[in-house]
Amino acid sequence: MATDFSDSALKHLINVGVELSTEEDTTKLLENILLSAKQLSQADGGTIYSITEKNCLKFETLLNDTLNMYMGGTSGKPIPFPEIPMFVDGEPNYNALVAYAAATDQVINISDAYESGNYDMSAARKMDEKTGYRTKSVLTIPMKNHEKELIGVLQLINAQQDEQVVDFPPALEEIIRSLTSMAAVALTNRQLIDGMEVLFKSLTRLIARAIDEKSPYTGGHCNRVPELTMLIADAVCHTKSGPLSDFYLDENQKYELSVAGWLHDCGKIATPEYVMDKASKLETIFDRIALVECRIELAINEIKNAHQQKIIDQLKQGKDITKLESELPSLIEELEQDRLFLCKANVGGEFMKPDDQQRVHDIAAKHQVTIAGVKQPLLSSNEVCNLEIAKGTLLPEEREIINNHMVVTIDMLESLPFPKHLRNVPEYAGGHHEKMDGTGYPNGLTREQMSVPARMMAIADIFEALTAADRPYKPAKMLSECLRIMGFMKLDKHIDPDLFDVFIDEEVYMQYAQQYLSRDQIDEIDKSKIPGYVLPDKRETITKKVIIHRI
């Protein structure tokens, strides 16, 4: 083999350096290193190994022209050989040349594998016996990063010149070592980037888990919303008709949307538990309905005592007590009915009638109890305010605290120095409580002011909340009921109409339901009865009629 190849080798190294610096796939990067070294040396075959955490060599890519062998890497063919330990009983593994080179940090250049008495080549001989191959010249080079840590091993077999097997010359050895050094930098950079992405991904899930763990009533919400968001995104990317038929997200954009999904409620870290977990109207750190029931019990006892005293006074005066005795049960029954009413009102619900709200005030006004010698109403003003909440369990000021989690979420996310490929995360995550008509929060954005991914997250968040079985203020709804409610939300311009159509067309709701809903929630769905939804075959007809009418 000619040794004067410095100019061509230099050009090759420059080209390889550019390719390695731009490759994002670690598997392909390792394969490219092997291919470049094999081309430079005109080797017949070669293998590149990575280092496992257990100090073993893992086959990454294996090539051999004579045997027409290509395994691992991007070939799609797995390498059936086990990992090779670098050490045996604490000593370098002498039984495998590549392991010995790695363990002792040596570049090993052998002219003839069968005639080398310095190294155990029995493994190579056994492999040759199986394949009919003849391993002769071997070059094994450990690959180290900038911190002198071993990150891989490159092994080349049978350098070629004029169709003859020749030695790997010292000059070539130096060039291959330069290649491996350059490749090690690229590989280390890729591993660092991959490691940072894995770390970041884990942190986003850690934050989501912390929020879910904070509240026993919304456990799993931060996990389910990103999953549903990605189901919607995939469905929109696959749709072939309608206004969204040209919409597309590449893998990086999908990753960006997924990150936004995992962080969409990160602001709830700052939301007090007593508000976020308010399961009943009187709940603070405990449910104050117990105090109300105690006061009612006191009121009953006071009525009994007062009534008994009246009976005693009447008897002393020799008067008839028949009427007094008949009045007591009705007085006690009235309080018992008030108790039942207040307990029911405390639960909360979709709507509280004005008459029931007035009854709360009436109960507070007509009963008093004496505690520590002080007369006081049966219900405090704060308890009255809470018990007359018309919908749900939250006071307006508590609702503001809940809604403020979006402001905190956006502030937190905008304070992070997201890299370019994640710069839209704050916008995607911050829009899931906005409505298409501008009546949502925190910024009152309209549909035109929101990106499609942000609108996807709004649908995902709503559907997850409707179908959730772990909310304290409502029972789990049937699937058909959830779709009916969302249909009305489409008609009210609260959710994106085109995305909702895809959500129904592609039956994203069923994909989600089969993974996350109980069987009892999944009922039969008649798409034609979903408010605001038109079946695809009729949708085109309606569109044509509208166009003709406008003309």
ZADREN-357824 format. One line per field, with one value per residue (C-alpha): x, y, z; residue number from 1; residue in three letters. Coordinates in Angstrom, 3 decimals, always signed. Layout:
BEGIN
c1	X|...;
c2	Y|...;
c3	Z|...;
nr	NUM|...;
rest	ALA|...;
END
This chain:
BEGIN
c1	+0.000|+1.347|+2.261|+2.178|-1.518|-1.398|-3.261|-6.153|-6.272|-6.419|-9.308|-11.058|-10.616|-11.993|-15.063|-15.557|-15.237|-18.068|-20.278|-19.624|-20.316|-23.774|-24.951|-27.579|-28.125|-25.552|-25.989|-25.405|-22.533|-20.716|-21.394|-19.993|-16.805|-16.325|-17.094|-14.641|-11.842|-12.521|-12.392|-9.185|-7.423|-9.036|-9.808|-11.899|-13.832|-14.228|-16.236|-16.968|-17.893|-19.378|-18.638|-21.437|-21.800|-20.576|-17.270|-18.251|-17.806|-21.082|-21.115|-22.541|-21.752|-19.995|-18.865|-17.068|-16.943|-15.685|-18.385|-20.991|-21.723|-23.407|-25.009|-25.977|-25.888|-28.598|-28.764|-31.769|-30.032|-29.187|-25.704|-26.122|-22.836|-22.763|-21.052|-17.356|-16.140|-13.059|-11.933|-12.035|-11.492|-10.176|-7.565|-7.630|-9.495|-6.625|-8.977|-10.337|-7.955|-10.398|-11.128|-7.430|-6.694|-9.474|-8.548|-4.847|-5.357|-3.161|-3.252|-2.607|-1.382|-0.884|+0.562|-0.792|-3.366|-2.408|+1.308|+1.137|+2.426|+1.810|-1.987|-4.649|-6.309|-8.269|-11.580|-10.681|-9.627|-12.911|-14.896|-12.842|-13.518|-17.272|-17.180|-14.275|-12.593|-8.877|-8.136|-4.632|-3.788|-5.632|-5.647|-7.412|-7.667|-9.334|-11.393|-11.156|-12.987|-11.524|-11.424|-9.350|-12.293|-12.740|-15.945|-15.489|-13.129|-12.509|-11.149|-10.193|-9.337|-7.262|-5.984|-6.148|-3.803|-4.079|-6.546|-3.949|-4.057|-1.288|-0.250|-1.712|+1.305|+2.378|+1.529|-2.018|-2.247|-1.565|-4.239|-6.808|-5.925|-6.526|-9.865|-10.873|-9.842|-11.932|-14.790|-14.577|-15.180|-18.238|-19.479|-18.963|-20.817|-23.678|-23.771|-23.754|-26.619|-28.557|-27.841|-29.087|-32.258|-32.872|-32.274|-34.606|-37.270|-36.982|-37.223|-40.418|-41.968|-40.683|-42.406|-45.625|-45.482|-44.854|-47.972|-50.070|-48.766|-49.574|-53.268|-54.934|-57.890|-56.017|-53.409|-52.512|-53.825|-50.353|-49.522|-52.695|-52.886|-49.584|-50.514|-53.873|-52.267|-49.943|-52.834|-54.567|-51.378|-50.865|-54.493|-54.244|-50.986|-52.619|-55.887|-56.228|-59.205|-60.580|-58.912|-56.124|-55.153|-51.904|-50.925|-47.766|-45.384|-41.944|-40.385|-38.700|-41.966|-43.801|-41.164|-41.648|-45.413|-44.870|-42.648|-45.345|-47.864|-45.790|-45.248|-48.695|-49.696|-46.300|-47.717|-49.887|-46.768|-47.620|-51.368|-52.350|-53.631|-56.622|-57.903|-56.786|-58.191|-61.362|-63.712|-66.672|-67.856|-66.876|-63.544|-60.380|-57.746|-60.740|-64.426|-66.222|-69.576|-68.648|-68.667|-72.035|-73.446|-72.091|-73.798|-77.058|-76.725|-76.173|-79.214|-81.325|-80.168|-80.841|-84.366|-84.950|-83.716|-85.708|-88.794|-88.367|-88.096|-91.348|-93.075|-91.780|-92.995|-96.434|-96.692|-95.823|-98.639|-100.978|-101.464|-102.041|-98.779|-100.293|-99.670|-96.094|-95.299|-96.664|-94.552|-91.139|-90.879|-91.674|-89.037|-86.388|-87.483|-87.079|-83.462|-82.810|-84.115|-81.912|-78.952|-79.655|-80.104|-76.808|-74.889|-76.266|-75.567|-71.984|-71.256|-71.519|-72.683|-73.430|-76.094|-77.716|-81.184|-81.759|-84.417|-81.836|-79.358|-81.992|-82.694|-79.053|-79.548|-82.822|-81.243|-78.424|-80.930|-83.468|-81.159|-78.637|-76.498|-74.656|-70.971|-68.826|-71.682|-71.818|-74.830|-73.878|-75.573|-75.807|-73.797|-71.038|-71.067|-68.134|-69.978|-73.064|-70.956|-69.478|-72.711|-74.532|-71.902|-74.024|-71.617|-68.829|-67.135|-65.009|-65.617|-64.819|-61.584|-60.608|-61.374|-58.985|-56.296|-56.866|-56.867|-53.665|-51.798|-51.746|-50.060|-47.504|-47.052|-46.333|-44.021|-42.087|-41.736|-40.846|-38.096|-36.405|-33.731|-35.313|-33.142|-34.373|-36.161|-38.220|-38.913|-42.675|-43.173|-44.449|-46.990|-48.260|-48.465|-49.919|-52.936|-54.862|-57.436|-57.976|-61.211|-61.605|-63.944|-61.466|-63.332|-60.721|-57.800|-55.210|-54.798|-58.207|-56.690|-58.844|-58.464|-56.510|-54.023|-53.250|-51.154|-52.705|-50.661|-51.876|-55.452|-54.788|-53.742|-56.973|-59.043|-56.831|-57.115|-60.906|-61.517|-59.227|-61.028|-64.481|-63.600|-61.535|-62.844|-60.666|-62.249|-63.785|-66.526|-68.078|-68.615|-66.994|-69.025|-69.954|-67.978|-71.038|-71.869|-68.322|-68.545|-71.986|-70.596|-67.637|-70.015|-71.824|-68.416|-67.696|-71.011|-70.217|-66.835|-64.902|-62.817|-61.350|-64.061|-61.669|-59.631|-62.814|-63.938|-60.644|-60.944|-64.261|-63.415|-60.297|-61.951|-59.147|-61.611|-61.876|-58.097|-57.814|-60.825|-59.476|-56.257|-57.485|-61.219|-62.996|-65.182|-68.238|-67.602|-67.332|-70.777|-72.002|-71.247|-73.605|-71.563|-74.637|-76.012|-72.934|-73.905|-72.075|-70.564|-71.348|-70.409|-67.647|-69.834|-72.407|-69.827|-68.761|-72.372|-73.016|-69.851|-70.926|-74.357|-72.781|-70.509|-73.411|-75.503|-72.682|-72.284;
c2	+0.000|+3.391|+5.523|+8.953|+9.671|+12.685|+15.069|+12.709|+11.658|+15.287|+16.028|+12.920|+13.925|+17.401|+15.970|+13.429|+16.145|+18.115|+15.013|+13.947|+17.397|+17.508|+13.950|+13.789|+10.028|+8.338|+4.963|+6.444|+8.517|+5.380|+3.715|+6.716|+6.575|+2.936|+3.572|+6.476|+4.496|+1.529|+3.731|+5.465|+2.178|+0.213|-2.439|-5.457|-5.376|-3.690|-3.331|-0.434|-0.946|+1.258|+0.989|-0.059|+1.008|-2.447|-1.991|-4.267|-3.755|-3.657|-4.382|-1.323|-1.902|-4.816|-4.775|-7.307|-6.970|-10.490|-12.098|-9.590|-8.884|-5.742|-5.878|-3.364|+0.358|+1.414|-1.994|-3.123|-6.431|-7.060|-8.286|-11.700|-11.586|-11.017|-8.080|-8.584|-7.864|-5.673|-7.296|-10.845|-11.265|-7.712|-8.292|-7.169|-9.689|-11.356|-13.697|-10.935|-8.631|-5.747|-6.001|-6.210|-3.100|-1.207|-2.349|-1.553|+1.581|+0.302|+0.702|-2.839|-3.328|-6.976|-8.134|-11.684|-12.708|-16.391|-15.801|-13.260|-14.774|-11.710|-11.865|-14.524|-14.693|-17.884|-16.022|-14.757|-18.250|-19.776|-17.159|-17.798|-21.523|-20.833|-18.414|-19.703|-16.336|-15.649|-12.836|-11.483|-7.818|-6.248|-2.654|-1.971|+1.595|+2.684|+5.891|+8.495|+11.739|+15.081|+13.888|+10.836|+8.552|+5.472|+5.796|+3.161|+0.907|+0.705|-2.477|-2.838|-6.124|-6.965|-3.795|-4.151|-3.191|-4.561|-7.167|-8.434|-8.319|-6.054|-4.588|-1.408|+0.950|+3.222|+6.367|+5.124|+4.165|+7.783|+9.038|+6.572|+7.662|+11.274|+10.218|+8.428|+11.452|+13.748|+11.267|+10.934|+14.667|+14.469|+11.370|+12.953|+16.080|+13.966|+11.963|+15.171|+16.593|+13.334|+13.184|+16.736|+15.968|+12.845|+14.869|+17.650|+15.135|+13.502|+16.876|+17.799|+14.519|+15.000|+18.395|+16.923|+14.070|+16.485|+18.475|+15.327|+14.035|+17.390|+16.845|+13.450|+14.736|+15.556|+12.816|+11.817|+15.006|+16.282|+12.846|+12.360|+15.780|+15.459|+11.944|+13.153|+16.210|+13.981|+11.750|+14.853|+16.066|+12.724|+12.686|+16.217|+15.387|+12.318|+13.924|+14.157|+16.464|+19.667|+22.941|+21.141|+18.714|+20.625|+20.939|+19.046|+18.753|+17.221|+15.181|+18.218|+20.155|+17.186|+17.005|+20.720|+20.197|+17.212|+19.285|+21.959|+19.276|+18.016|+21.562|+23.000|+23.177|+23.810|+26.986|+24.828|+24.346|+27.773|+27.097|+26.468|+22.949|+24.203|+25.855|+23.335|+20.407|+22.138|+19.185|+20.852|+24.421|+24.656|+22.891|+24.718|+22.562|+20.517|+20.401|+22.933|+21.210|+19.265|+22.538|+23.464|+20.083|+20.595|+23.971|+22.432|+19.811|+22.584|+24.402|+21.250|+20.808|+24.473|+24.153|+21.007|+22.668|+25.831|+23.830|+21.662|+24.776|+26.099|+22.796|+22.979|+26.573|+25.622|+22.666|+24.893|+27.196|+24.211|+24.882|+22.368|+21.308|+19.249|+21.921|+22.502|+18.802|+18.551|+21.490|+20.048|+17.291|+19.735|+22.198|+19.476|+18.096|+21.555|+21.704|+18.163|+19.090|+22.173|+19.977|+17.625|+20.575|+22.224|+18.951|+18.515|+22.147|+21.763|+19.109|+21.554|+20.763|+22.094|+24.589|+25.807|+27.305|+30.862|+29.516|+27.202|+30.054|+32.099|+29.183|+29.274|+32.913|+32.078|+29.285|+31.587|+34.265|+32.174|+30.084|+31.104|+29.120|+30.037|+29.132|+30.137|+32.354|+34.285|+34.215|+33.729|+32.796|+29.185|+30.094|+32.686|+35.163|+33.333|+30.017|+31.576|+32.918|+29.490|+27.522|+29.704|+29.123|+28.498|+26.225|+24.047|+24.632|+27.751|+31.360|+33.970|+34.911|+31.245|+30.823|+33.720|+31.886|+28.772|+30.762|+32.509|+29.239|+30.089|+33.431|+31.645|+28.940|+31.468|+33.520|+30.397|+29.120|+32.509|+32.850|+29.682|+30.018|+27.519|+26.617|+27.543|+24.242|+24.681|+28.408|+27.891|+25.902|+28.906|+29.822|+26.246|+25.571|+28.976|+28.740|+25.746|+27.851|+30.354|+30.263|+30.856|+33.824|+35.590|+34.945|+32.593|+33.340|+34.545|+36.740|+36.580|+35.391|+34.697|+31.782|+33.893|+34.852|+31.234|+28.647|+25.326|+23.370|+25.713|+25.101|+21.353|+21.625|+23.458|+20.542|+18.002|+19.789|+20.098|+16.507|+15.137|+17.205|+16.113|+12.408|+12.396|+10.173|+11.687|+15.143|+15.943|+18.178|+15.887|+12.224|+10.658|+11.449|+9.016|+9.368|+10.396|+13.121|+14.521|+14.713|+16.334|+19.039|+19.641|+19.876|+22.737|+24.309|+24.216|+25.937|+28.546|+29.201|+28.028|+25.379|+25.221|+23.846|+22.307|+20.533|+19.264|+17.822|+15.962|+14.830|+13.184|+12.145|+10.239|+8.965|+10.299|+10.244|+6.450|+5.943|+7.908|+6.255|+2.767|+3.707|+5.877|+5.491|+2.754|+0.425|+1.780|+5.234|+4.041|+3.933|+3.858|+6.986|+8.250|+10.893|+12.329|+13.381|+15.314|+19.036|+21.113|+18.094|+17.244|+13.912|+14.252|+13.106|+15.806|+18.465|+18.977|+19.353|+22.007|+23.890|+23.934|+25.255|+28.065|+29.021|+29.040|+31.130|+33.675|+33.897;
c3	+0.000|-0.903|+2.085|+0.382|+0.743|+3.052|+0.681|-0.024|+3.628|+4.753|+2.374|+3.590|+7.233|+6.506|+4.792|+7.564|+10.189|+8.586|+8.347|+11.920|+13.324|+11.731|+12.443|+15.211|+15.386|+17.644|+15.946|+12.523|+13.864|+15.047|+11.718|+9.830|+11.912|+10.949|+7.270|+7.130|+8.796|+6.521|+3.431|+4.513|+5.187|+2.351|+4.959|+4.000|+7.251|+10.581|+13.737|+16.024|+19.669|+22.357|+26.070|+28.428|+32.055|+33.069|+31.175|+28.347|+24.619|+22.758|+19.015|+17.215|+13.526|+11.815|+8.170|+5.965|+2.187|+1.427|+3.547|+2.315|+5.983|+7.257|+10.693|+13.339|+12.678|+10.250|+8.559|+10.534|+11.204|+14.859|+15.761|+17.438|+19.351|+23.128|+24.778|+25.506|+29.057|+29.226|+32.463|+33.817|+37.555|+37.698|+34.995|+31.337|+29.192|+27.340|+25.486|+23.226|+21.390|+21.226|+24.969|+25.810|+23.714|+25.459|+28.964|+28.536|+26.421|+23.614|+19.868|+18.602|+15.039|+14.015|+10.677|+10.898|+13.479|+13.196|+13.720|+16.519|+19.708|+21.855|+21.854|+22.170|+18.732|+19.398|+19.155|+15.665|+14.612|+15.796|+13.902|+10.772|+11.041|+11.017|+8.076|+6.001|+6.314|+6.923|+9.355|+8.815|+9.443|+12.371|+13.657|+16.976|+18.282|+21.530|+21.201|+23.967|+24.620|+25.688|+29.298|+28.322|+29.029|+26.861|+24.821|+22.127|+20.197|+16.451|+14.883|+11.217|+9.486|+6.399|+4.754|+0.939|-1.881|-5.395|-4.121|-1.662|+2.144|+3.474|+6.812|+8.236|+7.823|+10.722|+8.730|+8.194|+11.840|+12.777|+10.381|+11.725|+15.249|+14.184|+12.750|+15.941|+18.040|+15.878|+15.887|+19.669|+20.019|+17.761|+19.566|+22.982|+21.890|+20.612|+23.827|+25.876|+23.819|+24.057|+27.774|+28.297|+26.334|+28.414|+31.579|+30.418|+29.436|+32.838|+34.594|+32.739|+33.818|+37.345|+37.543|+36.149|+38.644|+41.523|+40.569|+40.263|+43.592|+45.209|+44.614|+45.106|+43.090|+39.896|+40.041|+36.497|+34.831|+33.925|+32.560|+30.533|+28.866|+26.937|+25.829|+24.525|+22.930|+20.907|+19.841|+18.501|+16.810|+15.050|+13.905|+12.474|+10.695|+9.105|+8.037|+4.255|+3.950|+5.385|+6.393|+8.262|+5.487|+4.831|+8.481|+9.444|+12.395|+12.031|+14.845|+16.425|+16.418|+17.936|+20.643|+21.316|+21.659|+23.940|+26.247|+26.374|+27.295|+30.198|+31.499|+30.767|+34.447|+36.051|+37.640|+39.912|+42.013|+43.461|+43.890|+47.554|+48.205|+50.204|+47.020|+44.428|+46.462|+47.657|+47.398|+49.127|+49.579|+53.251|+52.939|+53.967|+55.656|+56.808|+55.882|+58.070|+57.550|+60.688|+62.665|+61.181|+62.206|+65.731|+65.942|+64.744|+67.443|+69.977|+68.628|+69.010|+72.607|+73.373|+71.943|+73.983|+77.164|+76.575|+75.756|+78.832|+80.980|+79.503|+80.350|+83.940|+84.270|+82.922|+85.310|+88.266|+87.262|+86.833|+83.122|+80.301|+78.570|+75.755|+73.093|+74.241|+74.067|+70.518|+69.279|+70.170|+67.516|+64.698|+65.909|+66.019|+62.646|+61.099|+62.256|+61.070|+57.609|+57.607|+58.506|+55.561|+53.220|+54.235|+53.927|+50.411|+49.490|+50.716|+48.093|+45.216|+41.711|+38.269|+39.418|+42.665|+42.357|+43.654|+46.060|+47.598|+47.884|+49.708|+52.037|+53.168|+54.211|+55.941|+57.983|+59.067|+60.147|+62.068|+64.251|+66.878|+69.290|+72.476|+72.536|+75.542|+76.679|+73.410|+71.110|+67.471|+64.173|+63.163|+60.045|+59.775|+56.894|+55.277|+55.537|+53.948|+51.064|+50.460|+50.805|+48.279|+45.547|+42.454|+40.545|+41.840|+45.189|+44.648|+45.614|+42.922|+44.701|+44.935|+41.261|+40.602|+42.564|+40.452|+37.208|+38.261|+37.777|+34.065|+34.715|+36.900|+34.250|+31.509|+33.752|+34.735|+31.179|+29.701|+32.279|+30.995|+28.295|+25.901|+22.894|+19.441|+18.810|+22.023|+21.849|+21.314|+24.527|+26.566|+23.876|+23.465|+27.197|+28.045|+25.773|+27.030|+28.930|+26.138|+24.104|+20.400|+20.986|+23.294|+26.554|+28.015|+30.288|+31.130|+28.035|+26.350|+23.066|+20.024|+17.639|+15.164|+17.868|+18.794|+17.011|+15.987|+18.592|+21.362|+20.235|+20.330|+23.955|+24.797|+23.465|+25.223|+28.575|+28.339|+27.264|+29.970|+32.615|+31.410|+31.355|+34.561|+37.326|+40.066|+40.486|+43.915|+42.553|+39.929|+39.102|+36.043|+32.929|+30.181|+26.959|+24.943|+27.485|+27.257|+23.464|+23.712|+26.034|+23.725|+20.769|+22.491|+23.246|+19.523|+18.801|+21.478|+19.829|+22.872|+21.082|+17.591|+15.251|+12.699|+15.370|+17.005|+13.664|+13.302|+16.935|+16.029|+12.444|+13.497|+16.706|+18.862|+21.756|+21.469|+21.308|+24.523|+26.159|+25.587|+27.372|+30.233|+30.869|+32.758|+30.725|+32.515|+31.000|+27.400|+25.843|+22.253|+20.264|+17.572|+15.781|+14.060|+17.461|+18.602|+18.658|+16.065|+14.333|+10.715|+9.173|+6.521|+3.607|+4.418|+5.287|+1.670|+0.534|+3.178|+2.155|-1.511|-0.568|+1.473|-1.448|-3.928|-1.519|-1.158|-4.933;
nr	1|2|3|4|5|6|7|8|9|10|11|12|13|14|15|16|17|18|19|20|21|22|23|24|25|26|27|28|29|30|31|32|33|34|35|36|37|38|39|40|41|42|43|44|45|46|47|48|49|50|51|52|53|54|55|56|57|58|59|60|61|62|63|64|65|66|67|68|69|70|71|72|73|74|75|76|77|78|79|80|81|82|83|84|85|86|87|88|89|90|91|92|93|94|95|96|97|98|99|100|101|102|103|104|105|106|107|108|109|110|111|112|113|114|115|116|117|118|119|120|121|122|123|124|125|126|127|128|129|130|131|132|133|134|135|136|137|138|139|140|141|142|143|144|145|146|147|148|149|150|151|152|153|154|155|156|157|158|159|160|161|162|163|164|165|166|167|168|169|170|171|172|173|174|175|176|177|178|179|180|181|182|183|184|185|186|187|188|189|190|191|192|193|194|195|196|197|198|199|200|201|202|203|204|205|206|207|208|209|210|211|212|213|214|215|216|217|218|219|220|221|222|223|224|225|226|227|228|229|230|231|232|233|234|235|236|237|238|239|240|241|242|243|244|245|246|247|248|249|250|251|252|253|254|255|256|257|258|259|260|261|262|263|264|265|266|267|268|269|270|271|272|273|274|275|276|277|278|279|280|281|282|283|284|285|286|287|288|289|290|291|292|293|294|295|296|297|298|299|300|301|302|303|304|305|306|307|308|309|310|311|312|313|314|315|316|317|318|319|320|321|322|323|324|325|326|327|328|329|330|331|332|333|334|335|336|337|338|339|340|341|342|343|344|345|346|347|348|349|350|351|352|353|354|355|356|357|358|359|360|361|362|363|364|365|366|367|368|369|370|371|372|373|374|375|376|377|378|379|380|381|382|383|384|385|386|387|388|389|390|391|392|393|394|395|396|397|398|399|400|401|402|403|404|405|406|407|408|409|410|411|412|413|414|415|416|417|418|419|420|421|422|423|424|425|426|427|428|429|430|431|432|433|434|435|436|437|438|439|440|441|442|443|444|445|446|447|448|449|450|451|452|453|454|455|456|457|458|459|460|461|462|463|464|465|466|467|468|469|470|471|472|473|474|475|476|477|478|479|480|481|482|483|484|485|486|487|488|489|490|491|492|493|494|495|496|497|498|499|500|501|502|503|504|505|506|507|508|509|510|511|512|513|514|515|516|517|518|519|520|521|522|523|524|525|526|527|528|529|530|531|532|533|534|535|536|537|538|539|540|541|542|543|544|545|546|547|548|549|550|551;
rest	MET|ALA|THR|ASP|PHE|SER|ASP|SER|ALA|LEU|LYS|HIS|LEU|ILE|ASN|VAL|GLY|VAL|GLU|LEU|SER|THR|GLU|GLU|ASP|THR|THR|LYS|LEU|LEU|GLU|ASN|ILE|LEU|LEU|SER|ALA|LYS|GLN|LEU|SER|GLN|ALA|ASP|GLY|GLY|THR|ILE|TYR|SER|ILE|THR|GLU|LYS|ASN|CYS|LEU|LYS|PHE|GLU|THR|LEU|LEU|ASN|ASP|THR|LEU|ASN|MET|TYR|MET|GLY|GLY|THR|SER|GLY|LYS|PRO|ILE|PRO|PHE|PRO|GLU|ILE|PRO|MET|PHE|VAL|ASP|GLY|GLU|PRO|ASN|TYR|ASN|ALA|LEU|VAL|ALA|TYR|ALA|ALA|ALA|THR|ASP|GLN|VAL|ILE|ASN|ILE|SER|ASP|ALA|TYR|GLU|SER|GLY|ASN|TYR|ASP|MET|SER|ALA|ALA|ARG|LYS|MET|ASP|GLU|LYS|THR|GLY|TYR|ARG|THR|LYS|SER|VAL|LEU|THR|ILE|PRO|MET|LYS|ASN|HIS|GLU|LYS|GLU|LEU|ILE|GLY|VAL|LEU|GLN|LEU|ILE|ASN|ALA|GLN|GLN|ASP|GLU|GLN|VAL|VAL|ASP|PHE|PRO|PRO|ALA|LEU|GLU|GLU|ILE|ILE|ARG|SER|LEU|THR|SER|MET|ALA|ALA|VAL|ALA|LEU|THR|ASN|ARG|GLN|LEU|ILE|ASP|GLY|MET|GLU|VAL|LEU|PHE|LYS|SER|LEU|THR|ARG|LEU|ILE|ALA|ARG|ALA|ILE|ASP|GLU|LYS|SER|PRO|TYR|THR|GLY|GLY|HIS|CYS|ASN|ARG|VAL|PRO|GLU|LEU|THR|MET|LEU|ILE|ALA|ASP|ALA|VAL|CYS|HIS|THR|LYS|SER|GLY|PRO|LEU|SER|ASP|PHE|TYR|LEU|ASP|GLU|ASN|GLN|LYS|TYR|GLU|LEU|SER|VAL|ALA|GLY|TRP|LEU|HIS|ASP|CYS|GLY|LYS|ILE|ALA|THR|PRO|GLU|TYR|VAL|MET|ASP|LYS|ALA|SER|LYS|LEU|GLU|THR|ILE|PHE|ASP|ARG|ILE|ALA|LEU|VAL|GLU|CYS|ARG|ILE|GLU|LEU|ALA|ILE|ASN|GLU|ILE|LYS|ASN|ALA|HIS|GLN|GLN|LYS|ILE|ILE|ASP|GLN|LEU|LYS|GLN|GLY|LYS|ASP|ILE|THR|LYS|LEU|GLU|SER|GLU|LEU|PRO|SER|LEU|ILE|GLU|GLU|LEU|GLU|GLN|ASP|ARG|LEU|PHE|LEU|CYS|LYS|ALA|ASN|VAL|GLY|GLY|GLU|PHE|MET|LYS|PRO|ASP|ASP|GLN|GLN|ARG|VAL|HIS|ASP|ILE|ALA|ALA|LYS|HIS|GLN|VAL|THR|ILE|ALA|GLY|VAL|LYS|GLN|PRO|LEU|LEU|SER|SER|ASN|GLU|VAL|CYS|ASN|LEU|GLU|ILE|ALA|LYS|GLY|THR|LEU|LEU|PRO|GLU|GLU|ARG|GLU|ILE|ILE|ASN|ASN|HIS|MET|VAL|VAL|THR|ILE|ASP|MET|LEU|GLU|SER|LEU|PRO|PHE|PRO|LYS|HIS|LEU|ARG|ASN|VAL|PRO|GLU|TYR|ALA|GLY|GLY|HIS|HIS|GLU|LYS|MET|ASP|GLY|THR|GLY|TYR|PRO|ASN|GLY|LEU|THR|ARG|GLU|GLN|MET|SER|VAL|PRO|ALA|ARG|MET|MET|ALA|ILE|ALA|ASP|ILE|PHE|GLU|ALA|LEU|THR|ALA|ALA|ASP|ARG|PRO|TYR|LYS|PRO|ALA|LYS|MET|LEU|SER|GLU|CYS|LEU|ARG|ILE|MET|GLY|PHE|MET|LYS|LEU|ASP|LYS|HIS|ILE|ASP|PRO|ASP|LEU|PHE|ASP|VAL|PHE|ILE|ASP|GLU|GLU|VAL|TYR|MET|GLN|TYR|ALA|GLN|GLN|TYR|LEU|SER|ARG|ASP|GLN|ILE|ASP|GLU|ILE|ASP|LYS|SER|LYS|ILE|PRO|GLY|TYR|VAL|LEU|PRO|ASP|LYS|ARG|GLU|THR|ILE|THR|LYS|LYS|VAL|ILE|ILE|HIS|ARG|ILE;
END
